[in-house]
């Protein structure tokens, strides 16, 4: 039970901690100064929503996200959100491919090499099946979590940054709602695909609580670092660069590798959500469907990574507030009795 719960925890964190999150761009897009309460609310909302999604998936023994949507919104509205989720997953996977190209470019390697590298990596993992995706997340996500945790705490200690500044004012507390709404959308898609793999309720609570606490804490210390940096300079497209810039070439290389791993795990998770949805109709192999999807996506990845994040994330954060409300109220609703 504990091992299975941890596997799902890494799948959850892998779906959330993509290029936008790990680079700091997504966090800064929503939070900033006066966001301590917002991040605390996000942590609580995220845990409750993840428990609800996993409970529904477990109850329905789902293999894709459509049954979960039906349960949450009813069949008529589920049709609308089905399209919204699919388009979102498509866009996020494109953002990840573009992020891989941008990461390679930062080392002077041509953009297209980054796109080819992630394309090949995704082909390999989808040739192995869903079980291998869970195993890869279990291997890669602890590395990313530890790396981000250590580098952020070292930066905060070195700059003598006080956490008290997060609580001086709380005028941005409403940011918790769109930020949570944005991040639960891929979870519905990804966790809806593994309902038939969950064996007990214990797995659900282990995965939900641990992933929520990890994401909440990293978001808090990341935002603290970015808020301090923003007082000194204008933040670049990838704020993480500023944090690691003074720690030597080895640290920069390691953190950029960690950023790429975040891109890779999120691309794999969002692609899984798309494939399991489409395969309900066509029944192709995971590898064949992944190849078709990625070939279609490659031309779109040429759009600026920063522009994609700045446009797509806030838009879907607002559009999915309804889903957030449904998830928070679901445990006390008649459908769950």
Protein Blocks (a to p, Z undefined) as FASTA:
>chain_A
ZZmmmmmmmmmmmmmmmmklmnommmmmmnoghilmmmmmmmmmmmmmmmmmmmmmmmno
pabfklmmmmmnojklmmmmmmmmmmmmmmmmmmmmmmmmmmmmmnopafklmmmmmmmm
mmmmmmnojklmmmmmmmmmmmmmmmmmmmmmmmmmmnopafklmmmpcclmmmmmmmmm
mmmmmmmmmmmmmmmmpcbfklmmmmmmmmmmmmmmmmmmmmmmmmmmmmmmccdfblml
mmmmmnojklmmmmmmmmmmmmmmmmmmmmmmmmmmmmmmnopafklmmmmmmmmmmmmm
mpcfklmmmmmmmmmmmmmmmmmmmmmmmmmmmklZZ
